[in-house]
Amino acid sequence: MVGVEKILYRQRDNLCNSCVFLNDETHRFYGTTAMRQTSAKNRSPQGVSLLEVLLAMGILFGSLAVLSQLASLGVDHLNRAETTSTAVRLCQNKLGEVLAGIQPLEDVTDEPLLEDTDWNYSIEIQSLEPSPMAEIRVRVARLTDVERKSNGHRGRYELIRWIHRDGSSVVQ
């Protein structure tokens, strides 16, 4: 029997999962059904644990919080850009009116614009002595910003143009 034992041990080392050992000396081949049963016993349980689900949910909610902050920041920058572009357009229009002679060439302080009543404009004219030049400074500001005295950058814009005192424009 010693020779048979050696063969069995050698075979046992080379066998696949379909062979089941009854004891050290004998083993049987059960086929694919036995293989499925034994491999199902050796496998880890299927599904995810509660800890894995909580970790995934934490990552999901954390990323949603970051994305919502980015969306909010994007909307804030959009509103700021829209306000600035409106201020630039209104300031250029008012300066164009002054240079065309539609608006008299005199100082004006915080007058509402006819185009958009939410905005005020100011015009300062300063003589640059001894040169024959004058500086025209046109400012527009949103009315709510003037009332609240908020920071100077948001909703305000200023253009400066130098002109000869006879009225012809030189440099912007």
C-alpha positions as CSV (number, residue, x, y, z in Angstrom):
1,M,0.0,0.0,0.0
2,V,2.9,2.2,0.4
3,G,3.3,2.7,-3.4
4,V,-0.4,3.5,-3.7
5,E,-0.2,6.1,-1.0
6,K,2.7,7.9,-2.7
7,I,0.7,8.0,-6.0
8,L,-2.4,9.3,-4.1
9,Y,-0.4,12.0,-2.4
10,R,1.2,12.9,-5.7
11,Q,-2.2,13.0,-7.4
12,R,-3.7,15.0,-4.5
13,D,-1.1,17.7,-5.0
14,N,-1.8,17.9,-8.8
15,L,-5.6,17.5,-8.6
16,C,-8.1,20.2,-9.3
17,N,-11.0,21.4,-7.1
18,S,-13.3,18.7,-8.5
19,C,-11.6,16.0,-6.4
20,V,-12.7,15.7,-2.8
21,F,-10.6,13.7,-0.3
22,L,-12.5,11.4,2.0
23,N,-9.4,10.7,4.1
24,D,-5.6,10.5,3.5
25,E,-5.8,7.3,1.4
26,T,-8.8,7.7,-0.8
27,H,-10.4,10.4,-2.8
28,R,-13.4,10.7,-5.2
29,F,-14.1,12.7,-8.3
30,Y,-17.5,14.4,-8.0
31,G,-17.5,16.4,-11.3
32,T,-18.8,19.8,-11.9
33,T,-21.7,19.8,-9.4
34,A,-19.2,19.1,-6.6
35,M,-16.9,21.8,-8.0
36,R,-19.7,24.3,-7.8
37,Q,-20.6,23.4,-4.2
38,T,-17.0,23.5,-3.0
39,S,-16.1,26.6,-4.8
40,A,-19.2,28.3,-3.4
41,K,-18.1,27.4,0.0
42,N,-14.7,28.8,-0.5
43,R,-15.9,32.1,-2.0
44,S,-16.3,35.3,0.1
45,P,-19.9,36.4,0.6
46,Q,-21.4,38.5,-2.2
47,G,-22.5,42.1,-1.7
48,V,-21.1,45.1,0.0
49,S,-20.8,45.9,3.7
50,L,-22.5,48.8,5.5
51,L,-19.2,50.4,6.0
52,E,-18.5,50.4,2.2
53,V,-21.9,51.9,1.5
54,L,-21.4,54.6,4.1
55,L,-17.9,55.4,2.7
56,A,-19.3,55.6,-0.8
57,M,-22.1,57.9,0.3
58,G,-19.7,60.1,2.2
59,I,-17.6,60.5,-1.0
60,L,-20.7,61.2,-3.1
61,F,-22.0,63.9,-0.7
62,G,-18.6,65.5,-0.3
63,S,-18.2,65.8,-4.1
64,L,-21.7,67.2,-4.4
65,A,-20.9,69.8,-1.8
66,V,-17.8,70.8,-3.7
67,L,-19.6,70.9,-7.0
68,S,-22.4,73.0,-5.6
69,Q,-19.9,75.5,-4.2
70,L,-18.2,75.7,-7.7
71,A,-21.6,76.3,-9.3
72,S,-22.4,79.1,-6.8
73,L,-19.0,80.6,-7.5
74,G,-19.6,80.4,-11.2
75,V,-23.0,82.2,-10.9
76,D,-21.4,84.9,-8.8
77,H,-18.7,85.5,-11.4
78,L,-21.4,85.6,-14.1
79,N,-23.3,88.3,-12.3
80,R,-20.1,90.3,-11.7
81,A,-19.1,90.1,-15.4
82,E,-22.6,91.1,-16.4
83,T,-22.6,94.1,-14.1
84,T,-19.1,95.2,-15.3
85,S,-20.1,94.9,-19.0
86,T,-23.2,97.0,-18.4
87,A,-21.2,99.6,-16.5
88,V,-18.6,99.8,-19.3
89,R,-21.4,100.2,-21.9
90,L,-23.1,102.9,-20.0
91,C,-19.9,104.8,-19.3
92,Q,-18.9,104.7,-23.0
93,N,-22.3,105.9,-24.0
94,K,-22.2,108.8,-21.6
95,L,-18.6,109.8,-22.6
96,G,-19.7,109.6,-26.3
97,E,-22.6,112.0,-25.5
98,V,-20.3,114.4,-23.9
99,L,-17.8,114.3,-26.8
100,A,-20.6,114.6,-29.4
101,G,-22.0,117.7,-27.6
102,I,-25.3,116.1,-26.7
103,Q,-24.4,116.4,-23.0
104,P,-23.0,119.8,-21.9
105,L,-19.4,119.8,-21.0
106,E,-19.9,120.6,-17.2
107,D,-19.5,118.8,-13.9
108,V,-22.3,116.5,-12.9
109,T,-22.6,114.5,-9.6
110,D,-24.7,111.4,-9.1
111,E,-27.4,111.9,-11.7
112,P,-29.6,109.0,-12.8
113,L,-29.0,107.7,-16.3
114,L,-32.0,108.0,-18.6
115,E,-31.1,104.7,-20.3
116,D,-31.1,102.7,-17.1
117,T,-32.5,104.2,-13.9
118,D,-30.6,101.7,-11.7
119,W,-27.4,103.5,-12.5
120,N,-26.1,107.0,-11.7
121,Y,-23.4,108.9,-13.5
122,S,-20.9,111.6,-12.6
123,I,-18.8,113.8,-14.8
124,E,-15.7,115.7,-13.7
125,I,-13.8,118.1,-16.0
126,Q,-10.4,119.1,-14.9
127,S,-8.1,121.6,-16.6
128,L,-4.5,120.4,-17.0
129,E,-2.7,123.8,-16.7
130,P,-0.4,125.0,-18.3
131,S,-1.2,122.7,-21.2
132,P,-4.2,123.3,-23.5
133,M,-5.6,119.9,-22.4
134,A,-8.6,119.0,-20.2
135,E,-9.4,115.7,-18.5
136,I,-12.9,114.4,-18.7
137,R,-13.7,111.7,-16.1
138,V,-17.0,109.8,-16.5
139,R,-18.1,107.5,-13.7
140,V,-21.1,105.2,-13.6
141,A,-22.3,103.4,-10.5
142,R,-25.2,101.2,-9.7
143,L,-27.7,103.0,-7.6
144,T,-27.9,100.2,-5.0
145,D,-24.1,100.3,-4.6
146,V,-24.2,104.0,-4.0
147,E,-26.9,103.7,-1.4
148,R,-25.2,100.8,0.5
149,K,-21.7,102.2,0.0
150,S,-20.5,98.8,-0.9
151,N,-17.0,98.0,-2.1
152,G,-15.7,100.3,-4.8
153,H,-15.1,97.7,-7.5
154,R,-18.4,96.1,-8.0
155,G,-20.9,97.9,-10.2
156,R,-18.7,100.9,-10.8
157,Y,-16.7,101.9,-13.8
158,E,-14.7,105.0,-14.8
159,L,-13.4,106.3,-18.2
160,I,-10.9,109.1,-18.6
161,R,-10.4,111.0,-21.9
162,W,-8.1,113.9,-22.5
163,I,-9.3,116.6,-24.9
164,H,-8.1,119.9,-26.2
165,R,-9.9,122.7,-24.5
166,D,-11.4,123.6,-27.9
167,G,-13.2,120.2,-27.7
168,S,-11.3,117.8,-29.9
169,S,-10.4,114.5,-28.4
170,V,-6.8,113.4,-28.1
171,V,-6.2,110.4,-25.9
172,Q,-8.4,107.9,-24.1
